Amino acid sequence: MHTAPAQVQAVLEALPRAAIVQSGDEQVIAVNRRFTDMFGLDAAGVAHTPGAPLGPVVAAVCATFAERPAWVVDTAHAIAARRVHRTAEILLTDGRTIRRDVEPLYDADRNLLGSLWTAEDVTEEKRRAHALERDNRTLAELASQRNEFVALASHSLRTPLASVISFCELLADPVSGPLTAEQREFLDAVHRNARRMERVITTLMETTVMRAPQLNLEFGAVDVPRMLTHAVLDRIATTEAAGVFVVLDASPGPPLHGDELRLEHVLANLLENAAKFTPPGGTVTVTAAPDGDHWTVDVADTGIGVPEDYREEIFSGFVRAPNAENGGFAGTGLGLALSRDIVRRHGGDLTVADAPDGEGGAVFTVRLPVTGPHPAPAPSPGAAAP
């Protein structure tokens, strides 16, 4: 080679990998300290100075392999094809794993000068990868067990709860006989809390179903302004009871390819949250407009807002912002997690930010692609064609 040995040695020592350069006649040109340390060449008494034969070096290296894949396997083919040859990772007898490459070296006229071999210790990388894989399996198993438990508990609670609600309504019926004011107050409290428990159970069951990987959404053409109008009207009783005024401003636009029932669930959840966290006399403003190849829907309120540190946390499930938790607001912390999951299955996203007026409150933004997710999910069995 035309480069001075000292310069070659300096280059090799600067490399972050173990390296050795061989000549075309299989002699050592240069080897760096990482290489001799990795394979214990000094301890083995193997000559590796410039001009030393390559054979004993290769033999010493191969002696460290737990299994003996040839260090030089397919090298001739790699050099002939004028390409980099990468081997599989190699396990050493001491438990380490290395990754090895060989790069043919040519002069300006493409005459073969030799080869550059490099190796790196990937033991820690493999350990982390295996640990991550193991942890992911464990998390998947725990998630499956959690979903099974939630589904079982929800189904087990739903039947007796339905009986409690039915008997409350039966006792409240004048046909069942008169009630004192105190008895009616107690009965109303039982009925109200039973309904609250029913909503919690429904949310738990819906979350379990929606997060099942095999769930298919039923996609079709969705008229966004009409869907929003229905969602607002269906929540009139809730918003009026909370003393909150709702404003809807939906611009016309193209139909959205989506599952209307699931998207209505998202809007219902956002409206109910806005009403719950907005004090009486406040306002909830729902705006929707096409934006290029997306629809954007904003649900803004004048309520307590969401602290910046919790604007991702609240979408993870069973997490509530401190101001909601400390303020005595009822809830499980599952509604937003379920809503974001539905939106993302449509190829969109659900985010939260401060209300734009700077006077408190939050704005939840739903962005959905007009054409649905890509690639589009397969239609549910038995679903009607759009």
C-alpha positions as CSV (number, residue, x, y, z in Angstrom):
1,M,0.0,0.0,0.0
2,H,1.1,3.5,-0.7
3,T,0.2,5.0,2.6
4,A,2.9,5.0,5.3
5,P,2.4,2.3,8.0
6,A,2.5,4.9,10.8
7,Q,-0.4,6.8,9.1
8,V,-2.4,3.6,8.7
9,Q,-1.8,2.7,12.3
10,A,-2.9,6.1,13.4
11,V,-6.1,5.8,11.4
12,L,-6.9,2.3,12.9
13,E,-6.3,3.5,16.4
14,A,-8.8,6.3,15.9
15,L,-11.5,3.9,14.8
16,P,-14.2,3.1,17.4
17,R,-14.0,-0.6,16.4
18,A,-11.5,-3.4,16.5
19,A,-9.7,-3.4,13.2
20,I,-7.0,-5.2,11.2
21,V,-5.7,-4.5,7.6
22,Q,-4.4,-7.4,5.6
23,S,-2.5,-7.3,2.3
24,G,-3.5,-9.2,-0.8
25,D,-0.9,-11.9,-0.1
26,E,-2.5,-12.4,3.4
27,Q,0.0,-10.6,5.6
28,V,-0.7,-8.2,8.4
29,I,-0.4,-4.6,7.4
30,A,-1.7,-3.0,10.6
31,V,-3.8,-3.9,13.6
32,N,-5.2,-1.6,16.3
33,R,-5.2,-2.0,20.1
34,R,-8.9,-2.7,20.3
35,F,-8.4,-5.8,18.0
36,T,-5.5,-7.3,20.0
37,D,-7.4,-6.7,23.3
38,M,-10.7,-8.1,21.9
39,F,-9.2,-11.4,20.9
40,G,-6.2,-11.6,23.3
41,L,-3.5,-11.7,20.7
42,D,-0.8,-10.5,23.0
43,A,-1.7,-13.0,25.7
44,A,-1.7,-15.8,23.1
45,G,1.8,-14.7,21.9
46,V,0.6,-14.3,18.3
47,A,2.7,-12.1,16.0
48,H,0.7,-9.3,14.6
49,T,3.3,-6.7,13.6
50,P,3.4,-5.4,10.0
51,G,4.5,-8.2,7.7
52,A,3.5,-11.0,10.0
53,P,1.5,-13.9,8.3
54,L,-2.3,-13.6,8.6
55,G,-2.9,-17.3,9.2
56,P,-1.9,-17.5,12.9
57,V,-3.9,-14.3,13.6
58,V,-7.0,-15.8,12.1
59,A,-6.4,-19.1,14.0
60,A,-6.1,-17.2,17.3
61,V,-9.3,-15.2,16.6
62,C,-11.3,-18.3,15.6
63,A,-10.1,-20.0,18.8
64,T,-12.2,-17.5,20.7
65,F,-15.5,-18.5,19.0
66,A,-18.0,-20.6,20.9
67,E,-18.9,-22.1,17.5
68,R,-16.4,-22.0,14.8
69,P,-17.9,-20.1,11.8
70,A,-15.0,-19.4,9.4
71,W,-13.6,-15.9,10.0
72,V,-12.8,-15.6,6.4
73,V,-15.9,-17.4,5.0
74,D,-17.1,-16.0,1.7
75,T,-14.4,-13.3,1.8
76,A,-13.1,-14.1,-1.7
77,H,-16.6,-13.8,-3.0
78,A,-17.0,-10.5,-1.3
79,I,-13.8,-9.1,-2.7
80,A,-14.5,-10.4,-6.2
81,A,-18.0,-8.8,-6.1
82,R,-16.3,-5.6,-4.8
83,R,-18.7,-5.1,-1.9
84,V,-18.8,-5.1,1.8
85,H,-19.3,-8.5,3.3
86,R,-21.1,-8.6,6.6
87,T,-21.3,-11.8,8.6
88,A,-23.8,-12.8,11.2
89,E,-23.1,-12.0,14.8
90,I,-20.6,-14.3,16.4
91,L,-20.8,-15.7,20.0
92,L,-17.4,-16.0,21.8
93,T,-16.5,-18.6,24.4
94,D,-16.5,-16.0,27.2
95,G,-20.1,-15.1,26.4
96,R,-19.5,-11.9,24.4
97,T,-21.1,-11.3,21.1
98,I,-19.3,-9.6,18.3
99,R,-20.4,-8.2,14.9
100,R,-17.8,-8.4,12.1
101,D,-17.4,-6.7,8.7
102,V,-14.8,-6.9,5.9
103,E,-14.2,-4.2,3.3
104,P,-12.0,-4.9,0.2
105,L,-9.4,-2.2,-0.4
106,Y,-8.5,-1.0,-3.9
107,D,-6.1,1.5,-5.4
108,A,-7.2,4.3,-7.9
109,D,-7.1,1.7,-10.7
110,R,-9.3,-0.7,-8.8
111,N,-6.5,-3.1,-8.2
112,L,-6.9,-5.1,-5.0
113,L,-4.6,-4.0,-2.2
114,G,-6.0,-6.0,0.7
115,S,-8.9,-6.0,3.1
116,L,-10.0,-4.1,6.2
117,W,-11.6,-6.2,8.8
118,T,-13.5,-4.6,11.7
119,A,-15.4,-6.0,14.7
120,E,-17.4,-4.6,17.5
121,D,-18.6,-5.9,20.8
122,V,-22.4,-5.9,20.7
123,T,-22.9,-7.9,23.9
124,E,-24.6,-5.0,25.8
125,E,-26.6,-4.1,22.8
126,K,-27.9,-7.7,22.5
127,R,-28.5,-7.8,26.3
128,R,-30.6,-4.7,26.1
129,A,-32.5,-5.9,23.1
130,H,-33.3,-9.2,24.8
131,A,-34.3,-7.4,28.0
132,L,-36.6,-5.1,26.0
133,E,-38.1,-8.1,24.2
134,R,-38.7,-9.9,27.5
135,D,-40.2,-6.7,29.1
136,N,-42.5,-6.2,26.1
137,R,-43.7,-9.8,26.4
138,T,-44.3,-9.3,30.1
139,L,-46.2,-6.1,29.5
140,A,-48.3,-7.7,26.8
141,E,-49.2,-10.6,29.1
142,L,-50.0,-8.1,32.0
143,A,-52.2,-6.0,29.6
144,S,-54.0,-9.2,28.5
145,Q,-54.6,-10.2,32.1
146,R,-55.8,-6.7,33.0
147,N,-58.2,-6.7,30.1
148,E,-59.5,-10.2,31.0
149,F,-60.0,-9.1,34.6
150,V,-61.7,-5.8,33.7
151,A,-64.1,-7.6,31.3
152,L,-64.9,-10.3,33.9
153,A,-65.4,-7.8,36.7
154,S,-67.5,-5.5,34.5
155,H,-69.8,-8.3,33.4
156,S,-70.1,-9.6,36.9
157,L,-71.1,-6.2,38.3
158,R,-73.4,-5.2,35.5
159,T,-76.2,-7.7,36.3
160,P,-76.7,-6.9,40.0
161,L,-76.3,-3.2,39.2
162,A,-79.1,-3.4,36.7
163,S,-81.3,-5.0,39.4
164,V,-80.5,-2.1,41.8
165,I,-81.4,0.5,39.1
166,S,-84.6,-1.3,38.2
167,F,-85.8,-1.5,41.8
168,C,-84.9,2.1,42.4
169,E,-87.0,3.1,39.4
170,L,-89.8,0.8,40.6
171,L,-89.8,2.2,44.1
172,A,-89.8,5.8,42.6
173,D,-93.0,5.0,40.6
174,P,-96.1,6.3,42.4
175,V,-97.8,2.9,41.7
176,S,-95.4,1.4,44.3
177,G,-96.8,3.7,47.0
178,P,-96.0,7.0,48.6
179,L,-92.6,7.9,49.8
180,T,-91.6,10.5,52.5
181,A,-89.3,13.3,51.4
182,E,-86.4,11.7,53.3
183,Q,-87.1,8.3,51.7
184,R,-87.2,9.9,48.2
185,E,-83.9,11.7,48.9
186,F,-82.3,8.4,49.9
187,L,-83.7,6.6,46.9
188,D,-82.5,9.4,44.5
189,A,-79.0,9.1,46.0
190,V,-78.9,5.3,45.5
191,H,-80.3,5.7,41.9
192,R,-77.8,8.5,41.1
193,N,-74.8,6.6,42.3
194,A,-75.9,3.4,40.7
195,R,-76.1,5.2,37.4
196,R,-72.7,6.6,38.0
197,M,-71.3,3.1,38.6
198,E,-73.1,1.9,35.4
199,R,-71.3,4.6,33.4
200,V,-67.9,3.5,34.9
201,I,-68.6,-0.1,34.1
202,T,-69.6,0.8,30.5
203,T,-66.4,2.8,30.1
204,L,-64.3,-0.1,31.3
205,M,-66.0,-2.5,29.0
206,E,-65.7,-0.2,26.0
207,T,-62.0,0.4,26.7
208,T,-61.4,-3.3,26.8
209,V,-63.2,-3.9,23.6
210,M,-61.6,-0.9,21.7
211,R,-58.1,-1.9,22.7
212,A,-58.6,-5.5,21.5
213,P,-56.2,-5.8,18.5
214,Q,-58.7,-7.9,16.5
215,L,-61.4,-5.2,16.7
216,N,-62.6,-4.0,13.3
217,L,-64.2,-0.6,12.8
218,E,-67.2,-0.2,10.5
219,F,-66.1,2.5,8.1
220,G,-68.5,4.5,5.9
221,A,-69.3,8.1,4.8
222,V,-69.7,10.4,7.7
223,D,-71.4,13.8,7.5
224,V,-69.3,15.7,10.0
225,P,-71.6,18.7,10.6
226,R,-74.6,16.4,11.0
227,M,-72.7,14.1,13.4
228,L,-71.6,17.1,15.5
229,T,-75.2,18.5,15.6
230,H,-76.5,15.1,16.9
231,A,-73.7,14.9,19.4
232,V,-74.5,18.3,20.8
233,L,-78.3,17.8,20.9
234,D,-77.8,14.4,22.6
235,R,-75.9,16.1,25.4
236,I,-78.3,19.0,25.9
237,A,-79.5,17.5,29.2
238,T,-76.0,17.1,30.5
239,T,-74.8,20.6,29.5
240,E,-78.0,22.2,30.8
241,A,-77.7,20.4,34.1
242,A,-74.2,21.7,34.4
243,G,-75.3,25.3,33.6
244,V,-73.0,25.4,30.6
245,F,-73.8,27.1,27.3
246,V,-72.8,25.2,24.1
247,V,-71.9,26.9,20.8
248,L,-71.6,24.9,17.6
249,D,-69.9,26.2,14.5
250,A,-69.5,23.5,11.8
251,S,-68.5,24.4,8.3
252,P,-69.6,22.4,5.3
253,G,-67.1,20.0,3.8
254,P,-66.5,16.6,2.3
255,P,-67.8,13.4,3.9
256,L,-65.3,11.7,6.2
257,H,-64.4,8.0,5.8
258,G,-64.8,6.7,9.3
259,D,-66.8,4.7,11.9
260,E,-69.6,7.2,12.8
261,L,-70.7,5.4,16.0
262,R,-67.1,5.4,17.4
263,L,-66.5,9.0,16.4
264,E,-69.8,10.0,18.1
265,H,-68.4,8.3,21.2
266,V,-65.3,10.5,21.0
267,L,-67.3,13.7,20.7
268,A,-69.7,12.7,23.4
269,N,-66.8,12.1,25.8
270,L,-65.2,15.5,24.9
271,L,-68.5,17.3,25.4
272,E,-69.2,15.6,28.7
273,N,-65.7,16.4,30.0
274,A,-66.0,20.0,28.9
275,A,-69.3,20.4,30.7
276,K,-68.0,18.6,33.8
277,F,-64.9,20.7,34.2
278,T,-66.5,24.1,33.3
279,P,-68.2,26.0,36.1
280,P,-71.9,27.1,35.7
281,G,-72.2,30.0,33.4
282,G,-69.2,28.9,31.3
283,T,-69.2,28.2,27.6
284,V,-68.2,25.1,25.5
285,T,-67.5,26.0,21.9
286,V,-67.4,23.3,19.2
287,T,-65.9,24.2,15.9
288,A,-65.3,22.0,12.8
289,A,-63.9,22.8,9.4
290,P,-62.1,20.9,6.6
291,D,-58.4,21.6,6.5
292,G,-56.8,20.3,3.3
293,D,-57.2,16.6,3.3
294,H,-58.2,16.5,7.0
295,W,-61.1,17.5,9.2
296,T,-60.3,19.5,12.3
297,V,-62.7,19.5,15.3
298,D,-62.0,21.7,18.3
299,V,-63.9,21.4,21.6
300,A,-62.9,24.5,23.7
301,D,-64.2,25.2,27.2
302,T,-63.8,27.9,29.9
303,G,-63.1,25.4,32.6
304,I,-60.2,24.4,34.8
305,G,-57.8,23.6,32.0
306,V,-55.1,20.8,31.8
307,P,-51.7,21.4,33.4
308,E,-49.0,21.3,30.7
309,D,-47.2,18.4,32.5
310,Y,-50.3,16.2,32.1
311,R,-51.2,16.9,28.5
312,E,-49.9,13.5,27.4
313,E,-50.4,11.7,30.7
314,I,-54.2,12.1,30.6
315,F,-54.4,10.0,27.4
316,S,-52.6,7.0,28.9
317,G,-55.5,5.6,30.9
318,F,-56.3,5.6,34.6
319,V,-54.5,9.0,34.9
320,R,-56.2,12.3,35.8
321,A,-54.7,15.7,36.1
322,P,-54.2,16.9,39.7
323,N,-56.7,19.8,39.4
324,A,-59.4,17.3,38.3
325,E,-58.5,14.8,41.0
326,N,-58.2,17.4,43.8
327,G,-61.3,19.3,42.6
328,G,-63.6,16.3,43.4
329,F,-64.6,15.7,39.8
330,A,-65.8,12.2,39.2
331,G,-64.2,10.0,36.6
332,T,-61.9,7.0,35.9
333,G,-59.3,8.6,33.6
334,L,-60.3,6.2,30.8
335,G,-62.5,8.3,28.6
336,L,-59.7,10.3,27.0
337,A,-57.5,7.2,26.5
338,L,-60.3,5.4,24.7
339,S,-61.1,8.5,22.6
340,R,-57.5,8.9,21.4
341,D,-57.3,5.2,20.6
342,I,-60.5,5.6,18.4
343,V,-59.1,8.7,16.7
344,R,-55.7,7.1,16.0
345,R,-57.4,4.0,14.5
346,H,-58.9,6.4,12.0
347,G,-55.4,7.7,11.2
348,G,-55.8,10.9,13.1
349,D,-54.8,12.3,16.5
350,L,-56.4,13.8,19.6
351,T,-54.4,16.5,21.5
352,V,-55.0,19.2,24.1
353,A,-53.8,22.7,24.6
354,D,-54.7,25.9,26.4
355,A,-57.8,27.7,25.3
356,P,-56.7,30.4,22.8
357,D,-58.3,33.3,24.7
358,G,-55.8,33.0,27.5
359,E,-58.5,33.1,30.1
360,G,-58.3,29.5,31.3
361,G,-59.9,26.4,30.0
362,A,-58.7,23.9,27.5
363,V,-59.2,23.1,23.8
364,F,-59.2,19.4,22.7
365,T,-58.4,19.1,19.0
366,V,-59.4,16.1,16.8
367,R,-57.7,15.8,13.4
368,L,-58.9,13.1,11.1
369,P,-57.9,12.4,7.5
370,V,-60.9,12.7,5.1
371,T,-60.0,9.4,3.4
372,G,-59.5,7.5,6.6
373,P,-56.4,5.6,7.8
374,H,-53.8,4.3,5.3
375,P,-53.9,1.5,4.6
376,A,-57.6,1.4,5.2
377,P,-58.7,-1.3,7.7
378,A,-60.6,-4.2,6.4
379,P,-64.4,-3.9,6.8
380,S,-66.0,-5.6,9.7
381,P,-67.7,-8.9,8.8
382,G,-71.2,-8.3,7.8
383,A,-70.7,-4.5,7.5
384,A,-72.7,-2.8,4.8
385,A,-70.7,-1.5,1.9
386,P,-70.5,2.3,1.8
